[in-house]
Amino acid sequence: MSLPPPLALRLARVVRLAAHLVRGLVTVRSFRNRDPHHQDRVAQRWSRRLLAILNVRLRVHNAPANGAPGTLIVANHVSWLDIFALYAAVPGVFVAKSEIARWPVLGDLVARAGTIFIERGRGRHASRTNERIVAALTSGRRVVVFPEGTTTDGSTVKRFHAALLQPAINANALVQPVALRYTDGRGARSDAAVYVGDTSLVESLRRILSARRLEVELCFEPAIAPGEHDRRSLAQSAHAAITQALEPAPSDNAPETGADPRAAGPTASHPTRTPYPARSGWGRP
C-alpha cells in the first residue's frame, strides 16, 4: 500500500486549487460574450491545469484527431472529476443533473460554462433539454452525456437511459462511446476519485489529494452512426462498447503494447495521447 503525499504538499495543492477555482469563476463570467471555440479552448486549458494541481494524470486512447465536432459523447460515470477529464480531452457542452448547479463554487463554475442541466421527473423540462442538445449538436458543438444517470465505483456500468441518446437521432449526429476509469498508475483500478452514496465533495477532494498517484484513462471506442437505430438500440450499442472496453484482458500473459515515450513524466497537465490502440480490456485488481 502506497503512502499518501506529505501533509505540506497536500496543503500546497489546496491553496493552488483555491486560487485556480477563483480564476475559473472570474474567467467564465465573460463566457457568454465569447464564441464557442474560444470557450472550448479556455475550458480545456483550465481543466488540464486542474488535473495537474490535483496530481491526476490524463491518458487518452484513440481520440478522434479532429476532436469529434457535432458528436454526442457518451461515457460511464464514476466521479465529479469525469467532467473535467473530458473537458481536458474533448471540451464541449455537458449535460448534468440539476443538483450539480447547487454545489459550492464548482456548481457556479460549470453552470456559467454553459452546462445543460436536467431536472429529473419533469417531462416538459426534459423535452426542452433535448431541444437544447439537438441545437448544440446541429451547430457543430460536442455534447457530453452520462447516460447511467448516476455514478458508480467504476467496476460496473449501469443501464443507460435511452432518452438521453434521442437528440443524436434527431440531429443525425454520431454517438462516440468513451470508456472511463481511474487507476493507481500501475494499471489497478483506484477508488480515490469514486463519488458515490453519501460521499461529500469535500471528502472526495480529500481522498483525491491523498492519493500518491492517480490516473484517469479515456478510451474512445468507434463512433456509432444513428442510421436505423432507435434510441433504445443506440443506447444498448454504446453501453456494450463501453462495457467491453472496461472488461479484463483475456489473458494476463498477453504481450503489452510498447509504451508511448510521450507518456513519461510525473504529471499530466496535457493529456497523454498514444497512437497505439488501447488494450481491449484494461483489467481490474
Beta strands, then each sheet from edge to edge (+ up, - down):
strand 1: 56-61
strand 2: 72-75
strand 3: 93-97
strand 4: 116-118
strand 5: 143-145
strand 6: 175-183
strand 7: 214-220
strand 8: 272-274
sheet 1: 4+ 3+ 5+ 2+ 6+ 7- 1- 8-
end
